[in-house]
Amino acid sequence: MLPSARAEGLAGDMLFQANSAHRDRTIHEKMKEQYAQGDRLIEKQWPHRIYN
């Protein structure tokens, strides 16, 4: 493997890791918001529901 290609590959891996970490964080935020919406909806439908 050429040294320049290897350096490009390493930079690409680092960029990919940064992008995937950012994507995971945004997906996590969206999921948290969706769960919060679902909890509010459940509270509206069954206000006296008991959680374990």
N, C-alpha and C positions, 0 to 999 in steps of 0.2 A: 504494500500500500504506500502511496506517495505521502510524504509528510504533510503537504498542503491539504490533501484530501482528508487525511486523518484529523487535522486541525479543524477543517470545515465540519467534519462529522461530529467532533466534540462540541463545537459551538452550536451545531444544530440540535444535539442532544440536550444541551443546557437550555436552549430556547424552548424546546419541546417540553422539558420539565417545568419551566416557568409557566408556559401556556396551560399545561394540564393542571398545575396547582391552582392557577387563577380560575380555570373552568370549574374545577371541583369546588372551589370556594363559592362561586356564583351559583352553582347547582345547589349547594348546601343552603345558601341564603333563600333561594326560591322554594326549596322544600320546606324550610322552616316557616316561610310565609304561608305556604299552602296548608301546612298542618295547623297553623294558627287560625286560618280561615275556617278550616274544618272544625276546630274546637269551638269557635264562635257559633258556627251553624248548629252544632250538637247542643250547645248551651241554649240556643233559641228554641230548638225543637223539644228538648227534654231538660228543662231548667233544673229539675230536682234529681238528675241522674247522679248516682253514687259511683265514684271512681275508686278502684281498688288501690 
